[in-house]
Amino acid sequence: MARFRIDGAWGFIDKFGKLAGAPPFDHADDFSEGLAAVKLGEHWGFVDKTGELVIPPRFGSVHRFSAGLAAAMGEGGNWGYIDRHGQWVIAPAYEQAGRFQDRTAMVRERRQGSLLIDRRGQVVKRFEAGLSVDLDPDARGLYRAERQGARWLWHREGGLFPMPEALQRYVQIDGDGLIPVSLESNGGDVLWGAMDIQGRWAVPARFASIGPFQAGLAVAQPAEPAGGDVEGGSLAGRRLGLIDRQGRFVVPPQYERITRQAWGGYQATHAGEAGSDIIGRDGRVLLAAATCPGLREVLVALSVEKAQWSVVAGCGRSWAFHARAGMVRSRIAKPAAYATGTHLMLEGALSGTQAPLPFDIFDAAGRRVVSSEDRALQGDQALTRGDLVLLVPSGEATAEHSRLDLLPLAVVVRKRNETQIITRDGKLISNPGWHYRAEMNQGHFVLSGPGGPGGKPLDGPLVMSTPGEPFDEPSVWLFSGDAPPDRTRWGAIDGRGRWVVQPQHGHYLSSFRDGAVVDWDGTQPMVVERDGKRHLWPQDVQRITRVSQRAFIGSPRDPGDPLVRLELGTGNITRITFPAKVNLEDFHDGLVSAGDPEGLRWGLLDDQGEWAVPPRFDRRLDPVRDVQGRLLGWRSASRFFDGDSSRLRLGWLDAEGRELVAPGYSAIEYDAKHGMLLLTKDEEYKGLMAPDGQVLLPVQYEDIRQLGEIFVVKEPTQYGLLDARGEWSAPLAPPVRPRGGWPVP
């Protein structure tokens, strides 16, 4: 018998084309063991090969008969088994049920996992929790079984520990180690609390929402209680507040919006036109809209490094906020704000042509280092319209004791061409022999090299000139290489105003980088070190490139001539010939990737033209740097052949060219936030390694995810085969990747 459909109704026809009655069914299945499932309305039954209903439609769903029994769904939505007369042989008690093969069938109980039962409904085998078994066997009579890999939490300091089951579906873990978790209440509402990484409730689930915990606080919205009040105050539309790690409101829920600031505090905005409060990292209100309405945020112009300061103004004054300094008060009402890696300058507007220019400079500890109110800036020394205070974009590194004297804090350029410096301890120093070209700056910052503000910080000393006869077009000679049409001489001063590079250079010196700068004496190039040492190059050199901390290499005018190498410190100049073609711009800390003469293999050459790593790789080595630009190492690549196919596999060398990991990985990615490498093998298994080669997590995990400072790692999913007795025909194991990769569907 075969089933057919006509005008939306189903029926059966024999091999002679004879209809088994009119097609009266809403749906029909194929015959199995002489019976076929049919549907009338919302219920299922069975017909025989004459088309007669032998089991009336009264089941919510059914499967085909197998070994004399068929799985059927009872009125409560549970599954059991019926015989050929439609009688229950095994009562409906299962969430799902498969077909019998011989004497056993696979079923699933609600929240209990998979069971193998016999024809009387007795349990033959109960399988472990977490093992998922197919309900029906394959053509060989075997059941496919799958077990998801275990999940672990890993921290670089604390190692691996099991991930609590309650946290399996949550992905938001911050540096505080608390995870917002939701629960469904008896009334159907979703409530939020927070668990620690061991699965223990730290904050009860009684909030409408909870944000990530940072420094012990989280933005939270209370749930609507029966009385409409929470902790003594009206919810007023369930506004936002701040809770601590125990779930207590340290800032009442009274704000429409709360935003965490870069310095660690919060800007909390009231509804409507009520303004904003500034809240500290401990939850204390530092500035209240009630006492100072109309607070406005001031844009902080940043020259280098990440944002660390926030500034607000109102009520005739201003306030600055920093992670270390906390809150700093300033008398300046409507300031413009400028920041370097270590200091903040607030500058006010002038009230008249001769009025003093108001400004304050604060350090990261909150101390006012220098101010226009200082005695040294009073009287005829007061700054007025046309005077400039230029911050030196030094970066945080300049705060180290060993570098305190390399750069001043700021340069003061007066409209009468007088130049002064402000030292890092707030002293104002003048020298009539100084002349700083203000037109070489951008905004209120000393020019910080290529890119200006936003580029790399200066590392000192500070380029300065001695006064010369004025000229109209400095840009004509500034970038042309020609001598300026005056007696201006250039040198460099340290943070105390001392000449460390004497003003004897007739051309503008660019900013010092890593202790040296390239100059031109009119006929030939030279390199000047920060201690004033001058190194002249041969006259045939026309282009100079910094290739390492210790060396420069010059390119001669004739491309066929040897390159010229200058060793800093000793001043030794030698001519070298590289065994392969290199681009000097591609040098990284004294090494460059270069190919052999045939261009078939790649290695690393040092800045003396010697092979640090002989050419044995199949691709150019790729340098990897951290967020500060420091070289961490090199990715290598080799090609492996398998028949007609080939695969490119990656390895790792340290910054000096020592091989730490031979090529064997399908991917090596640098995680800049955590300072480690993510290794992937065969496009499937993952692990973690430090740039120095230390194995942090072996390459055996199916997945590794970043969750703040914590990682969630998942072991590979395992697969196996069970026979009709529930015994392992093929034990659980990770899948073996076929040669050439998985087939593409």
Legacy VTK file of the C-alpha trace (Angstrom):
# vtk DataFile Version 3.0
C-alpha trace
ASCII
DATASET POLYDATA
POINTS 745 float
0.000 0.000 0.000
1.109 3.517 -0.777
-0.253 6.763 0.567
-1.411 9.615 -1.646
-2.820 13.092 -1.255
-5.576 14.781 -3.213
-7.251 18.124 -2.507
-5.467 18.291 0.851
-6.770 14.892 2.037
-4.740 11.688 2.447
-5.597 8.127 1.527
-4.061 4.785 0.405
-3.807 2.908 -2.899
-2.660 -0.690 -3.545
-0.198 -1.879 -6.189
-3.048 -2.400 -8.647
-4.182 1.214 -8.282
-7.225 0.339 -6.220
-8.209 2.936 -3.596
-8.680 1.779 -0.031
-11.794 3.902 0.388
-12.107 7.670 -0.086
-9.150 9.753 1.199
-10.661 10.975 4.480
-7.494 11.701 6.514
-5.808 15.001 7.348
-2.438 13.274 7.272
-1.066 9.778 6.799
2.227 7.974 7.387
3.767 4.978 5.640
2.912 1.418 6.669
5.049 -0.401 9.192
4.259 -3.936 10.378
0.933 -3.776 8.513
-0.337 -0.578 10.155
-0.083 3.077 9.170
-0.568 6.150 11.350
-3.325 8.536 10.249
-4.558 11.855 11.581
-8.126 13.031 11.894
-8.548 16.510 13.324
-6.080 16.864 16.192
-5.615 13.171 16.972
-3.802 10.157 15.569
-4.763 6.528 15.143
-3.877 3.584 12.855
-5.417 1.870 9.806
-4.725 -1.557 8.325
-4.070 -2.257 4.642
-7.773 -2.313 3.855
-7.986 1.294 5.010
-10.043 0.360 8.058
-9.409 2.180 11.336
-8.156 -0.480 13.744
-6.968 2.007 16.399
-9.267 5.033 16.625
-7.628 8.515 16.589
-7.205 9.461 20.252
-3.474 10.166 20.627
-1.696 13.519 20.464
1.094 12.018 18.337
2.407 8.566 17.412
5.437 6.861 15.877
5.496 3.833 13.593
5.127 0.301 14.917
8.349 -1.555 15.600
8.699 -4.957 17.295
4.935 -4.955 17.861
4.798 -1.665 19.778
4.392 1.994 18.826
5.265 5.078 20.825
2.217 7.278 21.464
1.531 10.555 23.278
-1.150 10.521 25.944
-3.436 13.318 27.107
-0.869 14.848 29.473
1.781 15.214 26.764
3.837 12.260 28.008
4.851 9.328 25.853
4.268 5.612 26.350
3.814 2.516 24.155
0.675 0.874 22.744
0.097 -2.546 21.199
-1.672 -3.334 17.889
-5.042 -2.957 19.601
-4.270 0.557 20.870
-3.919 -0.545 24.491
-1.274 0.934 26.734
1.490 -1.615 27.311
3.845 0.910 28.879
2.040 3.828 30.521
2.764 7.347 29.183
5.448 8.669 31.561
8.272 9.882 29.330
9.185 13.231 27.810
10.284 11.515 24.565
10.281 7.948 23.275
12.054 6.142 20.425
11.101 2.986 18.530
11.724 -0.512 19.857
14.386 -2.614 18.255
14.018 -6.213 19.352
13.543 -6.025 23.133
14.612 -2.461 24.065
13.847 1.190 23.307
15.452 4.524 24.197
13.380 7.073 26.153
13.985 10.342 27.980
12.543 11.387 31.310
11.967 15.044 32.118
15.144 16.536 33.586
16.509 12.999 34.123
18.338 12.161 30.899
18.186 9.037 28.724
16.997 5.537 29.716
17.000 2.164 27.966
13.804 0.221 28.791
12.475 -3.251 27.960
9.033 -4.235 26.635
7.548 -4.153 30.148
8.845 -0.618 30.819
11.568 -1.808 33.167
14.799 0.203 33.139
17.588 -1.778 31.510
20.148 1.014 31.802
20.104 4.564 33.102
22.706 6.764 31.430
24.785 9.394 33.167
23.581 12.982 33.364
24.822 15.084 30.497
24.928 12.159 28.052
22.565 12.792 25.135
21.524 9.613 23.266
19.579 9.534 19.993
16.071 8.093 20.387
16.293 5.873 17.309
19.169 3.618 16.223
20.967 3.900 12.898
20.921 1.296 10.138
23.405 -0.817 12.117
21.174 -0.811 15.164
23.497 1.513 17.112
22.553 4.630 19.070
24.652 7.768 18.617
25.636 9.267 21.992
27.030 12.734 22.653
28.454 14.363 25.767
29.220 18.082 25.827
32.679 18.921 27.088
32.989 20.144 30.648
33.368 23.884 31.195
36.050 25.334 33.428
36.917 28.786 34.696
40.564 29.747 34.342
42.508 32.650 35.785
46.200 33.213 35.193
46.875 33.489 38.907
44.355 30.936 40.213
44.456 28.182 37.584
41.529 25.962 36.526
38.413 25.193 38.552
35.019 23.775 37.521
32.424 26.210 36.227
29.278 25.955 38.383
26.287 24.619 36.478
24.221 27.664 37.469
26.609 29.886 35.498
26.804 27.828 32.317
24.618 30.172 30.262
26.053 33.461 31.512
28.903 35.255 29.814
29.301 38.520 31.742
32.064 38.152 34.317
34.019 41.251 35.255
37.193 41.828 37.195
35.265 41.649 40.486
34.362 38.020 39.808
30.588 38.461 40.203
28.220 37.297 37.483
24.736 38.797 36.994
22.276 35.863 36.948
18.522 35.860 36.257
15.772 33.743 37.789
12.092 33.493 36.952
9.908 34.323 39.951
6.701 32.519 40.881
4.755 35.322 39.236
6.641 34.889 35.976
8.805 38.021 36.309
12.532 37.759 35.632
14.624 38.866 38.611
18.350 39.446 38.672
21.006 38.765 41.289
24.705 37.916 41.177
26.772 34.789 41.854
30.470 34.380 42.525
32.578 32.172 40.292
31.889 29.160 42.528
28.149 29.415 41.922
27.189 30.862 45.311
24.627 33.666 45.531
26.371 36.893 46.546
23.497 39.219 45.632
19.944 37.832 46.014
17.806 37.740 42.866
15.510 40.660 43.670
16.382 43.281 41.033
14.811 44.153 37.696
18.321 44.561 36.232
21.965 44.528 37.319
24.971 45.789 35.367
28.534 44.477 35.663
30.299 44.930 39.000
33.305 47.231 38.866
35.370 48.152 41.900
32.687 46.659 44.134
29.677 48.544 42.741
27.093 47.865 40.051
24.265 49.857 38.505
20.970 48.223 39.494
17.245 48.726 39.079
15.003 47.410 41.863
12.069 45.160 41.093
8.565 46.455 41.736
7.537 45.314 45.239
3.943 44.797 46.284
3.770 48.134 48.101
5.528 50.142 45.414
8.316 51.333 47.764
11.896 50.179 48.151
14.143 50.803 51.118
12.131 53.769 52.323
11.826 55.662 49.043
9.303 55.687 46.234
10.487 53.890 43.123
9.299 56.747 40.887
9.300 54.512 37.857
11.970 52.118 39.175
14.968 54.323 38.581
18.626 53.311 38.809
20.974 53.264 41.780
24.271 51.657 42.834
24.513 48.451 44.870
27.486 46.881 46.630
28.620 43.243 46.479
25.998 42.253 49.059
23.142 43.782 47.073
22.653 46.816 49.323
21.884 50.171 47.725
24.768 52.504 48.563
23.244 55.073 46.179
19.411 55.110 46.238
17.571 54.256 42.994
16.670 57.791 41.952
18.436 58.334 38.618
17.315 57.999 35.037
20.798 57.104 33.800
24.119 56.195 35.456
27.323 56.102 33.405
30.700 54.915 34.650
33.527 57.347 33.889
37.104 56.596 32.816
38.443 57.631 36.242
36.239 55.059 37.998
33.398 57.241 39.300
29.899 57.780 37.928
27.821 60.490 36.323
24.248 59.983 37.512
21.567 61.885 35.606
18.215 62.830 37.115
15.030 62.757 35.073
13.996 65.816 33.108
16.010 68.990 33.644
17.155 68.178 37.181
20.810 67.800 36.158
23.477 65.284 37.145
25.317 64.179 40.263
28.967 63.103 40.248
29.482 59.992 42.370
32.840 58.674 43.554
34.120 55.119 43.278
32.964 54.434 46.850
29.392 55.580 46.145
29.648 58.978 47.841
28.077 61.912 46.023
30.948 64.298 45.292
28.934 66.920 43.412
25.163 67.217 43.706
22.881 68.779 41.124
20.808 70.132 44.013
23.667 72.366 45.201
25.161 73.103 41.778
22.579 72.819 39.007
23.614 72.957 35.389
26.859 71.007 35.669
28.300 70.469 32.204
30.968 68.076 31.035
34.153 69.631 29.621
35.909 67.941 26.716
39.475 66.993 27.657
41.908 67.273 24.746
44.285 64.328 24.998
47.730 64.378 23.458
48.894 60.847 24.243
47.732 57.638 25.919
44.265 56.703 27.128
41.775 59.036 28.807
42.348 59.337 32.558
40.736 62.663 33.439
37.149 63.896 33.477
36.215 67.567 33.971
32.900 69.259 34.764
32.106 72.951 35.197
29.327 74.974 36.792
28.496 77.409 39.593
31.434 79.634 38.667
34.134 76.984 39.048
35.246 73.572 37.794
36.194 70.132 39.083
38.506 67.474 37.697
38.429 63.751 38.477
41.201 61.173 38.209
41.542 57.550 39.339
44.449 58.422 41.644
43.672 62.037 42.454
39.959 61.615 43.111
38.224 65.011 42.912
40.255 68.183 42.326
38.713 71.669 42.653
39.666 74.580 40.433
38.701 78.250 40.573
38.446 78.462 36.772
34.812 78.828 35.770
34.596 77.772 32.123
37.866 76.056 31.353
39.352 74.471 28.307
41.032 71.231 29.410
44.234 69.581 28.154
45.852 66.396 29.480
49.082 64.453 29.055
49.921 61.081 30.511
50.716 62.682 33.867
49.114 66.146 34.110
45.958 68.158 33.445
45.805 71.842 32.519
42.658 73.926 32.914
42.733 77.261 31.109
40.122 79.974 31.505
38.922 82.698 29.175
40.483 86.168 29.164
38.314 89.004 30.421
40.328 91.726 28.667
43.400 92.417 26.553
45.700 92.963 29.518
43.893 90.662 31.930
45.955 87.752 33.279
45.465 84.386 31.569
43.972 82.093 34.248
45.235 78.502 34.297
45.929 75.632 36.705
48.086 72.538 36.138
47.461 69.461 38.316
49.402 66.215 38.598
47.843 62.748 38.845
47.965 62.895 42.646
45.664 65.933 42.605
48.312 68.495 43.538
48.185 71.881 41.846
51.727 72.019 40.472
51.579 75.480 38.948
48.959 78.193 38.610
48.587 81.657 37.165
48.089 82.733 40.796
51.656 81.735 41.703
53.913 84.606 42.808
56.311 83.964 39.912
53.514 84.762 37.441
52.373 88.054 38.940
53.044 91.613 37.820
54.951 91.937 34.564
55.372 88.139 34.503
51.612 87.531 34.285
50.451 85.762 31.134
48.070 87.778 28.956
46.425 87.576 25.551
48.794 86.083 22.966
50.861 84.150 25.506
50.844 80.356 25.289
51.285 77.568 27.816
52.218 74.376 25.948
52.046 71.042 27.761
54.780 68.550 26.913
53.135 65.207 25.976
55.453 63.077 28.044
53.289 60.062 28.867
53.212 58.096 32.112
56.724 56.744 31.611
58.210 60.195 32.199
56.952 60.033 35.774
59.606 57.398 36.492
62.363 58.785 38.704
65.078 57.976 36.161
63.397 60.220 33.575
62.190 63.131 35.691
64.897 65.452 34.380
64.539 64.610 30.688
61.609 66.903 29.910
59.953 69.969 31.429
56.275 69.913 32.280
55.360 72.780 29.961
56.785 75.480 27.731
55.633 79.093 28.095
55.886 81.153 24.904
55.177 84.858 25.337
54.118 87.164 22.557
57.362 89.092 22.954
59.281 85.927 21.915
60.414 85.184 25.441
60.521 81.455 26.226
60.276 79.864 29.655
59.806 76.342 30.942
57.852 74.957 33.878
59.699 72.109 35.577
57.916 69.022 36.824
58.065 70.294 40.383
56.390 73.576 39.365
59.337 75.963 39.047
59.283 78.647 36.339
62.684 78.981 34.645
63.670 81.672 32.147
66.692 81.898 29.883
67.203 84.706 27.371
69.125 82.201 25.228
66.008 80.140 24.572
63.714 80.582 21.626
60.833 78.185 21.089
58.968 78.326 17.773
55.304 78.355 18.816
54.169 77.938 15.206
55.546 74.390 15.316
52.866 73.311 17.773
49.325 72.084 17.511
46.729 73.353 19.972
48.181 73.641 23.468
50.729 70.838 23.130
54.378 70.713 22.230
54.598 68.996 18.842
54.827 65.269 19.647
56.435 64.070 16.463
54.632 62.408 13.527
50.926 62.795 14.019
51.215 65.592 16.545
48.915 65.258 19.559
47.687 61.707 19.703
51.063 60.338 18.612
53.817 58.877 20.752
54.923 60.815 23.849
58.248 62.622 23.796
61.110 61.053 25.682
63.451 64.052 25.911
65.467 66.149 25.835
63.366 69.021 24.475
64.498 70.645 21.235
65.110 74.386 21.670
66.827 77.120 19.661
68.841 80.221 20.405
67.373 83.511 19.142
68.245 84.527 15.601
67.163 87.233 13.245
63.454 86.893 12.464
62.189 85.522 9.171
58.748 85.306 7.650
58.375 81.777 6.285
59.775 79.146 8.664
57.958 76.376 6.819
60.053 77.079 3.681
63.174 75.733 5.349
61.638 73.659 8.120
60.844 70.741 5.838
63.076 71.448 2.850
66.433 70.655 4.428
67.908 74.052 3.501
69.636 76.186 6.123
67.417 78.905 7.644
68.197 82.436 6.490
69.318 83.583 9.935
71.696 82.732 12.744
69.282 80.407 14.581
71.037 77.431 16.148
69.310 74.358 17.529
70.029 72.204 20.528
68.089 70.498 23.327
67.478 71.137 27.021
66.557 68.788 29.836
63.710 69.178 32.324
65.755 71.665 34.392
66.590 73.897 31.446
70.213 72.741 31.032
71.659 72.458 27.535
72.432 68.756 27.038
72.780 69.158 23.272
74.581 72.411 22.673
72.850 74.902 20.320
75.247 74.489 17.416
73.026 72.876 14.792
72.020 75.055 11.876
68.917 73.019 11.076
65.792 72.300 13.070
66.174 69.136 15.136
63.187 66.822 15.138
62.011 65.247 18.394
64.339 62.825 20.148
63.251 59.189 20.009
64.968 56.491 22.042
67.826 58.832 22.839
68.804 60.057 19.373
67.781 62.274 16.461
68.881 62.653 12.836
70.306 66.036 11.777
71.948 67.637 8.735
74.893 69.964 8.921
74.370 71.392 5.452
76.651 68.997 3.579
76.208 65.611 5.206
73.820 63.873 7.614
74.566 63.176 11.243
73.003 61.487 14.259
72.905 63.369 17.550
72.548 61.445 20.814
70.768 62.871 23.834
74.079 63.493 25.591
75.233 65.701 22.693
77.476 63.209 20.855
77.497 63.864 17.098
78.122 61.160 14.513
78.785 62.310 10.934
77.823 60.042 8.056
79.717 59.595 4.778
78.590 62.105 2.197
77.216 59.425 -0.134
74.495 58.526 2.407
71.146 60.059 1.504
68.640 58.246 3.715
68.972 57.119 7.337
66.761 54.575 9.116
66.668 53.587 12.786
66.830 49.777 12.795
67.365 49.064 16.508
68.048 50.729 19.830
71.748 50.482 19.109
72.043 51.205 15.400
71.095 53.295 12.353
71.581 52.186 8.753
72.150 54.628 5.906
71.282 54.030 2.265
73.863 55.281 -0.281
72.939 57.231 -3.377
74.094 54.370 -5.593
71.807 51.363 -4.885
74.662 49.021 -5.774
76.940 50.286 -3.007
77.042 48.654 0.450
74.821 50.026 3.197
76.335 52.087 6.006
75.792 51.113 9.653
76.278 53.410 12.667
76.703 51.866 16.117
75.412 54.229 18.804
77.552 54.656 21.862
80.805 53.696 20.134
80.160 55.762 17.001
81.636 53.008 14.811
80.635 53.326 11.150
80.954 50.252 8.935
79.823 49.281 5.458
77.754 46.116 5.245
76.189 44.023 2.510
73.024 42.057 3.200
72.793 38.542 1.693
69.178 39.240 0.703
67.106 42.223 -0.330
65.590 43.994 2.673
63.400 47.000 3.313
65.014 49.005 6.104
61.598 50.271 7.221
60.663 46.669 8.088
63.298 46.323 10.825
61.926 45.580 14.296
64.332 45.786 17.231
67.310 44.919 15.052
65.722 42.092 13.043
64.050 42.006 9.650
62.299 39.220 7.773
64.112 38.421 4.527
63.970 35.765 1.832
66.740 33.702 0.281
68.027 34.696 -3.177
65.473 32.402 -4.833
62.637 33.838 -2.752
61.585 30.352 -1.612
62.498 30.406 2.074
62.366 33.107 4.728
64.380 33.872 7.844
65.529 36.800 10.011
68.527 39.043 9.370
70.082 41.161 12.124
71.218 44.768 11.682
74.778 43.620 10.876
73.654 41.625 7.851
73.968 38.193 9.502
71.289 35.501 9.516
69.885 35.393 13.053
67.416 32.764 11.783
68.473 31.012 8.552
65.863 31.023 5.760
63.811 27.867 6.338
60.206 29.068 6.526
57.720 29.229 3.664
56.437 32.728 4.292
57.636 36.104 5.522
57.860 36.150 9.325
55.236 38.384 10.888
56.234 40.695 13.802
53.801 40.930 16.733
53.835 43.967 19.034
51.999 44.855 22.224
49.859 47.961 22.730
52.959 50.006 23.679
54.649 49.015 20.417
57.176 46.640 22.009
58.149 43.644 19.892
56.881 40.409 21.470
57.951 37.912 18.846
57.533 36.620 15.313
54.957 34.327 13.723
56.587 31.786 11.433
54.865 29.665 8.778
55.670 26.364 7.052
53.683 24.472 4.445
52.869 20.787 4.971
51.808 18.555 2.081
49.311 15.690 2.216
48.935 14.136 -1.196
47.698 16.804 -3.568
46.681 19.178 -0.776
48.790 21.389 1.476
48.290 23.257 4.736
50.067 26.316 6.113
50.939 25.931 9.789
52.214 28.642 12.144
54.923 28.716 14.798
56.389 31.267 17.217
59.806 32.845 17.735
60.659 35.246 20.545
61.784 38.835 19.948
65.413 37.704 19.565
64.581 35.044 16.984
64.703 31.937 19.208
62.139 29.360 18.101
59.774 28.571 20.972
57.062 26.733 19.015
57.663 24.937 15.724
55.064 25.471 12.969
52.073 23.262 13.688
49.153 25.553 14.448
46.403 26.754 12.154
46.233 30.124 13.969
48.249 32.128 16.518
46.490 35.305 17.685
47.718 37.883 20.184
45.323 38.940 22.952
46.525 42.468 23.706
44.261 42.909 26.741
45.679 39.917 28.605
49.128 39.814 26.992
48.956 36.214 25.793
48.697 34.143 22.619
45.671 32.079 21.589
46.818 28.947 19.747
44.508 26.966 17.463
45.383 23.505 16.150
43.636 21.946 13.139
41.126 24.838 13.123
39.536 23.149 16.139
41.481 22.818 19.393
42.628 25.857 21.358
45.106 26.731 24.082
46.912 29.719 25.610
50.609 30.550 25.692
52.661 33.452 27.035
54.889 35.264 24.491
57.941 33.767 26.240
56.722 30.253 25.390
55.187 29.348 28.762
52.162 27.100 28.197
49.228 28.552 30.129
46.540 26.182 28.825
47.390 23.138 26.673
45.965 23.083 23.154
43.130 20.649 23.851
40.012 22.756 24.353
37.073 23.220 22.018
36.509 26.835 23.002
38.221 29.558 25.047
36.297 32.765 25.759
37.390 35.937 27.529
35.135 37.064 30.353
36.872 40.046 31.887
39.991 38.793 33.658
38.608 35.247 33.660
38.449 32.768 30.790
35.786 30.114 30.236
37.302 27.016 28.632
35.275 24.140 27.209
36.569 20.635 26.704
35.818 18.994 23.326
32.444 17.383 22.740
32.747 13.565 22.748
30.833 11.066 20.630
30.239 7.310 20.904
27.919 4.444 19.839
25.683 2.285 22.071
24.156 -1.072 21.146
20.636 -2.292 21.944
21.810 -3.488 25.386
23.221 -0.072 26.289
26.825 -1.225 25.997
29.494 0.833 24.277
30.175 -0.331 20.763
32.448 2.706 20.260
33.450 4.502 23.515
33.130 8.262 23.889
35.967 10.198 22.269
36.524 13.530 20.504
35.955 13.306 16.758
39.009 12.514 14.666
39.508 15.147 12.005
39.625 13.473 8.561
42.637 14.011 6.353
42.083 17.131 4.300
39.548 18.556 6.769
35.844 18.085 7.345
33.710 17.775 4.209
31.946 20.943 3.109
28.151 20.457 3.114
LINES 1 746
745 0 1 2 3 4 5 6 7 8 9 10 11 12 13 14 15 16 17 18 19 20 21 22 23 24 25 26 27 28 29 30 31 32 33 34 35 36 37 38 39 40 41 42 43 44 45 46 47 48 49 50 51 52 53 54 55 56 57 58 59 60 61 62 63 64 65 66 67 68 69 70 71 72 73 74 75 76 77 78 79 80 81 82 83 84 85 86 87 88 89 90 91 92 93 94 95 96 97 98 99 100 101 102 103 104 105 106 107 108 109 110 111 112 113 114 115 116 117 118 119 120 121 122 123 124 125 126 127 128 129 130 131 132 133 134 135 136 137 138 139 140 141 142 143 144 145 146 147 148 149 150 151 152 153 154 155 156 157 158 159 160 161 162 163 164 165 166 167 168 169 170 171 172 173 174 175 176 177 178 179 180 181 182 183 184 185 186 187 188 189 190 191 192 193 194 195 196 197 198 199 200 201 202 203 204 205 206 207 208 209 210 211 212 213 214 215 216 217 218 219 220 221 222 223 224 225 226 227 228 229 230 231 232 233 234 235 236 237 238 239 240 241 242 243 244 245 246 247 248 249 250 251 252 253 254 255 256 257 258 259 260 261 262 263 264 265 266 267 268 269 270 271 272 273 274 275 276 277 278 279 280 281 282 283 284 285 286 287 288 289 290 291 292 293 294 295 296 297 298 299 300 301 302 303 304 305 306 307 308 309 310 311 312 313 314 315 316 317 318 319 320 321 322 323 324 325 326 327 328 329 330 331 332 333 334 335 336 337 338 339 340 341 342 343 344 345 346 347 348 349 350 351 352 353 354 355 356 357 358 359 360 361 362 363 364 365 366 367 368 369 370 371 372 373 374 375 376 377 378 379 380 381 382 383 384 385 386 387 388 389 390 391 392 393 394 395 396 397 398 399 400 401 402 403 404 405 406 407 408 409 410 411 412 413 414 415 416 417 418 419 420 421 422 423 424 425 426 427 428 429 430 431 432 433 434 435 436 437 438 439 440 441 442 443 444 445 446 447 448 449 450 451 452 453 454 455 456 457 458 459 460 461 462 463 464 465 466 467 468 469 470 471 472 473 474 475 476 477 478 479 480 481 482 483 484 485 486 487 488 489 490 491 492 493 494 495 496 497 498 499 500 501 502 503 504 505 506 507 508 509 510 511 512 513 514 515 516 517 518 519 520 521 522 523 524 525 526 527 528 529 530 531 532 533 534 535 536 537 538 539 540 541 542 543 544 545 546 547 548 549 550 551 552 553 554 555 556 557 558 559 560 561 562 563 564 565 566 567 568 569 570 571 572 573 574 575 576 577 578 579 580 581 582 583 584 585 586 587 588 589 590 591 592 593 594 595 596 597 598 599 600 601 602 603 604 605 606 607 608 609 610 611 612 613 614 615 616 617 618 619 620 621 622 623 624 625 626 627 628 629 630 631 632 633 634 635 636 637 638 639 640 641 642 643 644 645 646 647 648 649 650 651 652 653 654 655 656 657 658 659 660 661 662 663 664 665 666 667 668 669 670 671 672 673 674 675 676 677 678 679 680 681 682 683 684 685 686 687 688 689 690 691 692 693 694 695 696 697 698 699 700 701 702 703 704 705 706 707 708 709 710 711 712 713 714 715 716 717 718 719 720 721 722 723 724 725 726 727 728 729 730 731 732 733 734 735 736 737 738 739 740 741 742 743 744
